[in-house]
Amino acid sequence: MDTIRKNNATNELDKTDEQIIRLLQKNARLSNKQIAAEVGIAESTCSERMRKLQRKKIFFGFNAIVDSSKLGTNIEAMVAIKLTKNTKDQVDHFKNAMSLLPEVVNIYHLAGQIDFLLYIAVRDKNHLRDFVMDHVTKDYVKSLETSLIYDFSQNPLFPIYLEHE
């Protein structure tokens, strides 16, 4: 039986769980049968492990990676934002307001020189200007800097730092 290593109080994962996670990161469309065969466990065991991983919120969901240019998005940008005050209320208000906007793909709340980094996707330069002027330029925003994204690559495999004895 695999040795279980505790990451924290609520998260116990073994090597089999790690294998399942890695397989799904590579291809989230694998069937339970395919995963079970690859990992070398019974389908019912695999299914139960998958449910356990979902209950523990190891998986937040399964997403399709899309070609944004084929969806009418011609500009992607990162918007770095410094708030006037970094109070819990102001941070929560800003984060909640940004999460409601369809242009905002990701929101990063940071420590350091900037408070937030927004990954946004817009139709064109006018849409970008309107987005910044209408949604980001507020009294509680001290400064902002927009950087256009020319290209990006993403590693679909999030690192797993579990120690197994």
PEWO-V559300 format. One record per backbone hydrogen bond with DSSP energy under -0.5 kcal/mol. NH is the residue of the N-H (numbers start at 1). CO is the residue of the C=O. Records with the same first field share a line. If there is no record, write none. Layout:
NH: CO ; CO
//
This chain:
5: 13
7: 5 ; 11
8: 11
11: 8
12: 10
13: 5 ; 11
18: 14
19: 15
20: 16
21: 17
22: 18
23: 19
24: 20
25: 21
26: 22
27: 23
30: 27
35: 31
36: 32
37: 33
38: 34
39: 35
40: 36
41: 36
46: 42
47: 43
48: 44
49: 45
50: 46
51: 47
52: 48
53: 49
54: 50
55: 51
56: 52
57: 54
58: 53
59: 53
66: 64
68: 66
70: 67
71: 68
72: 69
73: 68
74: 72 ; 122
75: 122
77: 120
78: 147
79: 118
80: 78 ; 145
81: 116
82: 143
84: 140
91: 87
92: 88
93: 89
94: 90
95: 91
96: 92
97: 93
98: 94
99: 95
100: 96 ; 97
101: 98
104: 101
105: 103 ; 119
106: 119
108: 117
109: 107
110: 108 ; 115
115: 81
116: 81
117: 108
118: 79
119: 106
120: 77 ; 118
121: 103
122: 75
128: 124
129: 125
130: 126
131: 127
132: 128
133: 129
134: 130
135: 131
136: 131 ; 132
137: 132
138: 136
141: 138
142: 82 ; 140
143: 82
145: 80
147: 78
149: 76
150: 148
156: 154
158: 156
161: 159
164: 162
//
